[in-house]
Amino acid sequence: MSLLCIAGSAAFRLTVSIYSLLISFLSADVDECAEALDNCSMDAICQNTLKSYKCICKSGYKGDGKHCEDIDECASEYNGGCVHECMNIPGNYRCTCYDGFRLAHDGHNCLDVDECAEGNGGCQQICVNMMGSYECRCRDGFLLSDNQHTCIQRPKYVPTCMDKNHGCAHICRETPKGGIACECRPGFQLTKNNRDCKLTCNYGNGGCQHICEEMDNGPRCSCHMKFALHTDGKTCVGELADATQFNKVQVYDICNTCAVNNGGCDSTCHDAVTGVRCSCPVGFTLQPDRKTCKDIDECRMNNGGCDHVCRNTVGSFECSCKKGYKLLTNERTCQDIDECSFDRACDHTCVNSPGSFQCYCHKGYVLYGVAHCGDIDECSINRGGCKFGCVNTLGSYECTCPPGYKLHWNRKDCVGMWTRVPPRGHSDSNANTKYCRLIPYFVNDRFVLVFFFFFFFFFFYFEIQSLLMHINIIHCMSRPPCLVVETQAPPVKQTASFRIKNAKCHLHPKHKGRAEDNGGQPCNNCLVTFVNLKCDSSKKAKGRRARNPSSKEVTRITLELEAEVKPGDATGNCNMMCQRQRMEQQIKSYIKALKKSINQERFLIRVAGLEYEVAQKVPQAGLRQENCGPGREKDSGRCVRCLPGSYYHGEQERCVQCPPGTFQEREGQLACDLCPGGDRHGPTGARNITSCAGQCPPGYFSSDGFKPCQPCPVGTYQPDPGRTLCFPCGGGLGTKREGASSFNDCEVKVLCSPGHYYNTSVHRCIRCPHGTYQAEFRQNYCISCPGNTTTDFDGAISVSQCKNRECGGEIGEFIGYIESPNYPGNYPANVECIWTINPPHKRKILIVVPEIFLPSEDECGDVLVMRKNGSAASITTYETCQTYERPIAFTARSRRLWINFKSNDVNSARGFQIPYVTYDEDYEQLVEDIVRDGRLYASENHQEILKDKKLIKTLFDVLAHPNNYYKYSTRDSTEMLPRSFIRLIHSKVSAFLRPYK
């Protein structure tokens, strides 16, 4: 700018200032702008003047100030200065770049993205970066698969496409007649020789940094007005300072105008009344010099609005989420992934937590392989603590006893059917002492009387009195110095069925005042412990030749009776088994009497303080609200059995908790059992005998498992409460003191580490055998692996080393998946799996590998391969032997797939879970165009889509059954998928349907 311009401008400003000062003294001005009295446009700036005001359109707008309209900077000849794409926005604009490029710091130029710098570009072996794109290549001995990312090992003797000399530049296809046909990747065109592929501007901008033009011999590159083409014919460098380009522009003011050197602006220049005004694109800010634009680091303020991680980029920023979260479609918010909502997340119970989840197993099961539950073999843990034998069951185990013995109440010890028990405080030396002592025994079995009866025309009466008592059996003999105790005889069970014609039945409480009571007991001196009453009627049609077509009412009464012998009935002449036989005969006689009572038209039942009668007519509505019957009560309008820890109180007609000193293990019982010892101490509502007070603690024992107790002698131990014995340490080992409660208290000669157990015979540590493990120190046993799992080797130290060797997956015609054994836990060693996918006619296979974990340090010892069949010379679609955390999608090169997975004995990893879908071959071109496009894998958001099990399931559902597309609305798509992914799919679908439009 000349000195004349500077001097003239300064004099002008001084004159205006003096003039304004004089006016301010002569009159008082009203500020229309401050008082909101102006009529300027909302896109204009109000500037107060003497006695008036003026409106000036804001930067990025044009007009007289009262009417302003947006300037479309992108409509200019120079595309707003953007070298690729210009996006106009109100009052401003934004430059964007093609895929494979990133915006430079000036906000206008576009630079190549080195895709190979991050994750090797998703290439399995070699990644080669190019302008605007990249290319995967393979090492010698491998060839690039159709998905253009993974490499397939080249067999020695192969036909056609598996031969590296097939001649196709990109993709080789085998024709039905045995020949080959070459195809090109998206963005390339097949040349006239039908083998080579020609690059187009549709892929990586044709390799041009700025402008790409399609020519007959391929793309031709050129540069934006401020840049010059490099000698490589692709790159644009430098900024042209040739002033001749401005000769064609009309100069408004030779002193201060955008026509001269863009007004000195770094970005956009606007001519204004006060001179030039510079502005910057979105994502940039104007510096104090009012000329230069600088990138805004959005992440520095409020983390860019990102929930988790914010990464600044030139002119913009990107949000990402921590592991266990997914980015929502607003591309700001992170939402926890509910892994528990996925199929097959956990075998038993799944609990979701922020960013993670945890699997839990039911009682009696243990977690292995991250998500699986296997039955614990309690019998492998010191025989389950059983005195004699142990039988493992699903989720539990049972102790067994030899013939002539039965289980103690602690369910582990064995007691004889006739047991000689030395009294506490006495020894065998008192040979001349005669004594008799009461020994309490818990009776587990009872006779249960269950009546399923029907209402019929007349009434019948009988009475069953039910009593529950704790049985104390005394059998005294003069043999000193011992006490002989007879245990309870097994219960008696009887079943009978009665049928009555032409009768309807209804069960209801007996009316008060009815005094008939001619019923009887099923047996003398017996306990009826449970009664359940029901009736049922059905119609039975007559034969075809009958003249009368009417049907008759048939009522069937089913009786199941269970009862036990009353205590104290055994005598010297008739022991408990003898009493049981007598009771059984009485019950049979009672059943006969019941049949006769039915014919006498008298029927009444009294049980647990309640009376019921059978009537022909249905009672009134008020009488229908009948009691649920013995052992049941109403809960939310329905009858349920009394829970364990409670009993049915006949007078109160409801379930009541067991009082202290009693317990009840079963449902629907009429009384609670007394705890051994009979001291009436313990909790209310005890569900089993182990809740009874007074049990011997670990390290102690007694004849019945209750106090008074004795400590385990030296050289023995007892880890459980309520036991009648102690276990020897074995091998002559001792303990430091009495009352030892663990094998750890035994004075072993060697301390065994995890993965070993102490052998008391040889007094040394032995490695846990194959299929077992031990996670603790100083143990004398190894634990069997849960369920059908086993270990790879001996000496396992954790249940996590127990692995299921079964090959996983579900092979369906339309949708399915394959899964490595023990997934998501590490797969076992030396395992081989084979799956075969054979889709229906005219359907192709699409496979998505979200991630795969195979250890690469053992030189491809673990391999997954997908071929046409089991022959090594067949067409190979996919082959890998390494971890690949970036997802990949590809179509099968053959109509059917033979999939094989092998592992060696060196290393192990998580393996894989790979879904697949079969789709109509009419969509083959569209599907292949999508999965081969690098943009599907370039974006982190796109990668997460291929890893999202719910989204993949939805996409596969539509692809397998296109009509299911109408199940999902547009809103569903926008809520599930990011906009960039929708744009990618939309462009592919539009191109696919264009020939049909």
Secondary structure, DSSP 4 states (H G I P E B T S, - for coil): --HHHHHHHHHHHHHHHHHHHHHHHH-PPP-TTTTT-----TTEEEEEETTEEEEEEPTTEEESSSSEEE--GGGSTTGGG-SSEEEEETTEEEEE--TTEEE-TTSS-EEE--GGGTGGGG-SSEEEEETTEEEEE--TTEEE-TTSS-EEEPPSS--GGGSTTS--SSEEEE-TTS-EEEE--TTEEE-TTSS-EEE-TTSGGGG-SSEEEEETTEEEEE--TT-EE-TTSS-EES----GGGGTTSPPS-SSS-TTTGGGG-SSEEEEETTEEEEE--TTEEE-TTSS-EEE--GGGTGGGG-SSEEEEETTEEEEE--TTEEE-TTSS-EEE--GGGSTTS-SSEEEEETTEEEEE--TTEEEETTTEEEE--GGGTGGGG-SSEEEEETTEEEEE--TTEEE-TTSSSEEESEEEEPPTT--TT-TT------EE--------EEEE----SS-------------EE------TT-EEEEPPPPPEEEEEEEEEES---EEEEPPTT--------SSTTEEE--EEEE--EEEEE--TT-S---EEEEEEEEEEEEEEEPTT---SSS-HHHHHHHHHHHHHHHHHHHHHHHHTT--EEEETTEEEEEESS---HHHHS----TTEEEETTEEEEPPTTEEEETTTTEEEEPPTTEE--SSS-SS-EEPTT----S-TT--SGGGSTTBPPTTEE-SSSBSS-EEPPTTEE--SSS-S--EE-STT--BSSS---SGGGB--SSPPPTTEEEETTTTEEEEPPTTEE--SSS-S--EEPSTTEE-SSS-B-SGGG-EE-SPEEE--SSEEEEE-TTTTSPPPSS-EEEEEE-PPTTEEEEEEE--EE--STTSS-SEEEEESSS-TTSPEEEEE-S-B-S-EEEE-SSSSEEEEEE--SS----EEEEEEEEEEGGGHHHHHHHHT-THHHHSHHHHHHHH-HHHHHHHHHHHH-GGGGGGS-HHHHHHHS-HHHHHHHHHHHHHHHGGG-
